[in-house]
Amino acid sequence: MSDNKKALSEDKKALSDNKRALSEEKLSMAESSTQMNELDKQLAQWQSAYKDATPSVDTDALIKETKSARFKLKLKGAVDLVLGLAVSVWCLTLVLFEPLSTYQFLLFMVLTPIPAAFGAWGYWVRQKQWKVQTLDVQSMLAFKQNQLRQQLHYWKISLYGCLALWCGLLALAVFNVLMFNAFTLWGTQLLINSVVVFIVYRRYKKLAADLPSALKKIEDMK
Amino acid sequence: MKETIQIEKLLSEYAPLMARIATTFEANKSLQDELIQEMSLAVWRAFEGASKDSGSGFRGEASVKTFVAKVAHNKAVDHVIKEQRRQEFNHDGEFDSSHTTSASSSRDATLQENAMDLLTGLRQLEIKYRQVLALLLEGFSQLEIANMLGIKESAVAKRVSRARQQLTQIMEQQP
């Protein structure tokens, strides 16, 4: 009998504990629900304030300006392409119909495709640019980082190209000064080209120094 | 011609959305105007390109609004990168409040003040937090934001939570 009473008392205690736990859980859920409501309320307030912050936009003027900017871009693209093609056609005409020396023939043969290829490359770059805008932000940022690396690479190649040309010019200058004593003419050319090489070198060094921080800034945006 | 009219209608419809994104990323009024125009041009070109190239563009998007917001956000981030390079970014002092719809009553003035406080706060957030919050305030779902930003939905949830905490702190500190 005493054992039964004891068991009953323990059951009652367990029930009471359960009730307390249930009540605490309810309280916690209520608190959490209040918190959620507060968060939702705050978000709703912010959403409303954000919509109120809409600047007034003259849409007619905006469309007009956008149309004009688009026309200018298209015109620039067309002019680039047409000029490139025109120069290529002119070079081709010389190669096909003009009496040229072997040296001139080879020179114009090499030159012929370059302007047209440059125009086509420009068109490809512009097409790529609009496609980048349709990517997700992460991919766009990755593209930007790659673009910065490529930019440095192009400047490096430009620097090597300029240096190679400068070395060629130096060899010619030495030859002409020694053979024909044409110091002023070749000295001036060498000096002008040295300035160009120096500018390209400075630009390359500046870009190389700025690259890590520029890449990090973009990385931080990801 | 039909396509041009469609794009014009689209720009008219989404100009306020682009303007809000521009004000979230740029405080200077003249730069904001420039940015809105750049966004409009980017949206136009993206739609043109999308109609030529079925492999990209808005056809795979949940909605046209999502597509426009994505292009506008990309342009805004691009703008921030360029401005960082020019070291002229974040001129809070130059914000021109007269640019927004003019307040006609004291209630409107309070609403505008709240809006300005929110924008000032938003602009102080890191770009990644600013983006998720701006898109959330536009009414996009976390899944849509994840698709636009190219990150996981769980990452968006984390960023939203941190962004809200930071913005709350910033706004509490504001006078």
Interface residues (C-beta under 8 A of the other chain):
Chain A: L39 Q42 L43 Q45 W46 Q47 A49 Y50 K51 D52 A53 T54 P55 S56 V57 T59 L62 I63 E65 T66 A69 R70 L73 Q127 W130 K131 V132 Q133 T134 L135 D136 V137 Q138 S139 M140 L141 K144 A214 K217 I218 D220 M221 K222
Chain B: E8 L11 S12 A15 P16 M18 A19 R20 A22 T23 Q32 I36 Q37 S40 L41 A42 W44 R45 A46 E48 G49 A50 S56 G57 F58 F67 K70 V71 H73 N74 K75 V77 D78 V80 I81 Q84 R85 H99 T100 T101 L111 Q112 N114 A115 M116 D117 L118 L119 E126 I127 K128 Q131 A134 L136 L137 E138 G139 N147 M148 L149 G150 I151 R164 L167 T168
